[in-house]
Amino acid sequence: MAKDRATPGSQTSLREANRARIVSAVQQRGSITQVELSGVTGLSPATISNIVKELALAGVLRTTPTSRSGRRALQVTLARTVGLVAGVHFADRSLRVALADVSHHVVAEQRLPLPREHRADDGLDRAALMIEEMVDALDSTLAEVLAVGVGLPAPVDVRTGQVSAVGLMRGWDGVVVPEVLGRRLGLPVHTDNDANLGTLAEARLGAARGARNAVYVRVAHGVGAGLLLDGRVFHGRSGAAGELGHVPVVDDGLECRCGGRGCLETVVGAPALLARLRPTHGHLTLRDVVTRALDGDEACREVVTDAGTHLGVAIAAVCAIVDPELVVVGGELAHAGALLLRPLDVALAARVMTSTAGPVAVTASALGDQAEVRGALALALDAYQVGSAMPVGVVRS
């Protein structure tokens, strides 16, 4: 007889939720005492103590005695196997850094807002400082970090580690990211486009797991795509494969930041969507638009559904060329769920040839906002594995 699942509100489901809350709090802070855990989670000291003991016995958490203000305390960290890798994702307006062990278990993660058009020197310094602080919070050292993966919101020539599209990221042209960040940290650094890393993560750990051919589309401030072909991320000549946002879709349209006109990004990128709403809604963020759309705001719903239709039309052209099994949609706009995906799916289905294999499936990212940084971790793990010829627990495509 099948084992019954925990029903919502049951003691079992409540305990599972408390366990997840504790693990999440430890992950976000890297290292925290049981007393601090009680304050952060709102759980009683007795509940914290019991669950931490269980998770320590299960090998999920590690506890070590410490002293705070002259009082004895129990420090709690995530258990990990020997060695760490760091993943860094530079989005247009934010920086996310994660640390994982060699089994791909994330042990710490932080996010930091960045100013518009942040420059390479400042951004890479901040990333290095965050890595150093997070490693220190884990009672570790940089010597334990095996490699660093970095994702950038622009085409990247993975052979050189430079942004290959001139002028697309102001202040980053000519910067050899692995060299600059590697010198700052004294560690091997590897760089790729963030949509490519989202593709890698979804293929290894998320919605595209098991697929051999898939398209990952990231829709946020800009629009990018990654192509998984025969189980491998396809980069093209200089890393510019999958730059869906810079495909012209409107004749004599608005000027794009890439220098072209009428690109998809000028229609469905965050600046374009927000500009449509500004006369009636004033200053909004993309997150505001998604939230209001889900709450029933008709104008915001229309903007999101129109974006889905435009994306479906553009993705249909990609599908006609690469014939994927699956389209995975990530990025901030994907939080709109069916409001975005339903019109995208309809537009895509109307433009793709009928196949004996059935329609191309469309689904939201399983990793959400973590997709790109998880891909950066996978990039670092892969690079270390190749460099050391040692297995590190990474599932290859």
N, C-alpha and C positions, 0 to 999 in steps of 0.2 A: 504494500500500500504506500502511495506517495506521501512524503512528509508534508504536513500542512505548512503553508506559508504564514508568516507572522501577519496578523491582521492589524490595520491602523488602530492605534489607541491601546493595543495590548501591551503587557509588560515587556514582551520580547521585542516588539517594534520600538518601544520607548528606550530600551537599553541599547538597541542598535543605533538609534538616533543619537544617544548620548555618547556612544563610542565614536561615531563619526564626527561629532562636535569636538571631542577631545583631540582626535587625530588631526583634524583641520586646524585647530588652534596651535598645536605643536608645529605643524608644517609651516604655518604662516610666520611663526616667530623663531623657528629653528631650535631654540632652547628656552625652556620656561619651567618655573618651579610648580609644584602641585598647588601651593597657595595661590600663585598667580593664575593657574588654570581655573581655579574655582571662581576667581573674580572675573575672568574673561568669559567663561562659559555660563556662569550663573548657577552651576551645579554645586551641590553641597560638598564640603571637604571629604565626607565619608564616601559619597558616590565617586568622586574623583579618585580617591585612594583605591577603592575596589576595582574600578575599571582600568586604572593604570597598571595595577598588579596583573590583571588578566591579560592585558595587551603586551606587557613585558614578558610574561610566560609564553605568549604566542609568538614572540619574536618581532612584534610590530613596533614597540617602544623600548627605549633603554633608559634606565634610571641610575643616577649617580649621586652620592651624598655631596652636599655643598654647604656653604655658610653664607647667610645674608644678614647683615647688620648684627653680627654676633650670634645669630640664631641658626640652628641646624635646619637644613631644608633638603628636599629631594628634587634634584634637577631632572627634567624629563626631555628627552630628544627622540627623534625617530631612529629606530635601529637601522643599521645599514651595513652592507658588505664593504670590504676594503676598497677605497678609491671613490672619488667623486668626479662628476663632470658638471660643467656650467652651461646653461642655455640663456641666450640674450635675444630679446626681440625688440627692435626699434620700430614702433609704429609711427604714424605721422605726428601724433601728439602725446605719446607715452612710451615708457620703457618698462619692460617686464624682464625679470631675471629669476631663474630657477636653478636649484642644485639638485642633482639626483645621484644615487649610487649606481654601480655598474650593472645592477639588475633593472635599471630604468625606474626605480622607485623614487619619486620626488620627495626630498627631505626638507626643502625650504623654498619659499617663493615670495617675491616682493614686486610691487608695481609702483612706478613713479611717473607723475605727469611731466611732460616736456613742453617747452615753449614752441610756438609755431616756427618752422624752418630752423630747427636746432642744428647747430654745426657739429662736425665730426669730432673735433678736439674736445668740446665740452661734453658731448654725448658719450664718447668712449671713456672719458675720465669718470663720469658718473657711473657707468657700467662697471668699471674696474673697482671703484670704491664700494659699490653695492656687493660685488662678489667677495671682496675682502671682508666686509662687515658680516655678511651671511656665513662665510666660512668660519670666522672667529666665533660667531654665535653658536656654532655647532661644536665648539671646543676642538676645532681642527686647524690645519694650516694650509697655505697654498700648495705646499709640497704634496698634499694628498689629492689635489685636483689634477686630473689626467689630461683634460682638453676642454676647450671652450668652443661652443657653436654660436654663431651670430646670424640673425635674420634681419634683412633690410627691406624696406618697402620700395624697392626699385630693382631693375635687372642687375645681376651680379655675375661677373666673369669669375667662375669658381677657380680658374687656374691662377688668377692673379689676386683675387680677393678685393677687387675694385668694382665700384658701380660702373656698369658699362654704358649706360645711357647718359650722355653729357647733359648737364643742366637740370636733370629731373630731381635730384636732391641737392639743393644749394648748400655749399660748404662741404660737400663730400667728394666732389670731383677730384680724381687723382690720389685719393687717400687709400693706401693699402691697409685695409682694416686689420688683417691678421698680423701685419708687422707692427702697427701702432699699438694695438691692444695687447699683443703678445709681448712687446717690449715692456709695457706698463706692468704686466702681471708676471712676466717670466714664464709664460705657458704657451703651448701650441694652440693656435686659434684658427678656426675655419669658418667661412662665410658663404651665405647663399641668399637668394631672394626669399622673402617671407612666405609667399604663396607656395613656392616649391617646398618649403619646410612644413607648411600646413598639409601639403599633399603627402609628404613622407610620414608625418605623424598619423594622419587619418588612415594611411595604408598599413601602418604597423600596429596601431593601437585603437583606431576609431572606426568610422562608418565605412571606410573602404577596405577594411581588413579582409583579406582573401581575394580581393579583386586584382586582376592583372592589368586592366586598362580602365582608367578612371580620370575624371576631371574634377579638380578642386577649385572652387571660385571663392575668392575672398572679397566681400563687399563692405567697405567701411568708408574712410575718408576718400580713398581711391578704390580702384577695381583691379584685381590681379587674378591670374589663374595659374595653376600648376597642372602639368600633364604627367600622368602615370602611364607609361607605355611598356607593355610586356614586363610589368613588375618593377620598372625603374623610372625614376624621375628624369624627364627629358629636359635638357637645358638649351639645346640649340647651339648656334655658332658662338655666341658671346653671352649666353645666359638670358637672352631676351625672349625665349620661347614662352608662350602663355601670357604675354602682355595684352590681355583682352581689353583692358581699360583704354588702350590707345589704338584700338581699331576704329576707323571712321565709320559712323553710322548715320550721320546727318550731313547732307551736302551743304557747304557754306555755313556750317554751324558755328558755335562759340569756339573761341581759341582755347586750346588745352594747354596745360602746363608743360606738355612735351614739345610744344611748338606747332603741333598740327591743329586742325579745325574739325569740329563735329565728332570728336572721339566719344566712345561710349561713356567714359568717365565724366564728360561734360553734361551727360544726361542723367546718369544714375549715381554719380559720386556724391558724397555728403554735401559739398558746396552747392551743387546744382539742386538737390532736394531741399536744402534749407532756404535757398534763394526763392524757390516757388512759394514757400510758406511765409516768408518774411513780411509781405504786405498785410497779412491778416493775423499772423501769430507773433510777430516780432522776433527777437533773438531766441533761437532754440539750438539745442545740440542734437546730434543724430539719435542719441539715447532718448531725448525728450520726444522726438518724433515717433520712435518705436513705441514708447510707453503710451503716448496719447492715441496712437493708432489702435493699439490693443484695448484701450479704454473706450473706443468708439468714436473718436474725433474723425468726422467724415473727411475733412481736408487732408489730414495726416494719413488716413487709410487710403485715400486716392493716390497720394504721392507714393506710398509703399507698393501698392498694387501695380501702378504704372511702371515703377522700377522693375518689378518682377517680370512684367511683359517684355520690356526692353531687354532685360537680361536673357530671357528665354529665346528671343530672336537671335541675339548674338551668340549664345551658347549652341544654338542649332547649327550654326556654321562650323563651330569647332567639332561638334559630333559628326557632321558630314565628312570631316577629314580624318578623325582618329577613331570613330566608332567605339566609344567607351561603353562599359557595362553600367556605369554609374556616374552621376553628377552630384558632388557634395558641395553644399553652400555654407560658407562660414563668414566670419566677420561680424561687425556690430549690427548690420542691417538684418542678418539672419535671425536675430532674436525676435523678429516679427513673426517667425514661424509660418503658418499657413497663409497669412496675408501676403507674404512675399513668394512662398514656394508654389502655391496653387496657380496663380497666373503665370509664373515661370514655367511650370510643368505643362500648362495648357498651350502656351506659345511654342514651347519646345516640341511637344507632340505633334502640333499642326505642321511643323516644318521639317521633321525628320522622316526619312523613308520608312515605310512599314517593313518590319523585319521578322523573319521566322524566329528570331531570338527574343522577340517581344520588344516593348517600348524601353527606352533608356530610363532607368530609375533615377529619381531626384530625391535627395534627402538632406536634412540639415546636418551640419558637423556634429559629431558625437563628442568632440573635445572642446567645443565652444571657444571661448577667448584664450584657452590654453593651447590651442592647436599649434600655433607658430612657435611658441617657446618649447613645447614638447618636441617639435621637429628639430629645433636647434640642439636640444639634448641628444636626440637620435643622431644628428650630424656629428656631434662631438664623440659619441660612443662608437660610431662607425669608423671615424678617422683614427681613433685610438686603437680599435681592433685591427685595422689594416696596418697601422704603424708598428704595433707590438706583436702581431700574429698570434694574439691570445684571445680566446673566446670570452666575451664579457656579457653574455646573456641577452644580446640583441637579436630579435627575430628578423631574419633577412627576408626581403620580398621574394 
